[in-house]
Amino acid sequence: MEFNIKTTQEEFYYNYLLALNGTLRLSNKELIILSEFIKYTVKYFNEPELVFSSVIRKKVQAKLKISSFNVNNYIKTLKQKKIILSKNQLLYVNPNVIPRQDKEGNIRIVFNFTITE
């Protein structure tokens, strides 16, 4: 089965996560916040320490019109769900939820099911 999804650059990460959400099981607000942090993860690929910095958190907070308390609570929840990870006190988005483009710029999602008795 194949689905072709058209989206804008601005809404791409949200729509990508929405397509994965059957396995991620995140709330809509968690999807929205995670999509913002994935944008910054891609933008600052070579500077991962910036992604969850106070400057970026404030940008996410302002864009989504939520308090810093709420942003921090969603980050905590996403950490508990292992969507946001920590290594040496550096937070980062789990690489398994970051989309990877092929040579043509397309992104493909593959689900492999193992059915047990």
Protein Blocks (a to p, Z undefined) as FASTA:
>chain_A
ZZdddddfklmmmmmmmmmmmmnopafklmmmmmmmmmmmmmmmmlmmlmmgmklmmmmm
mmnopafklmmmmmmmmmmnomacceehiacddfklpccddfkopacddddddddZZ
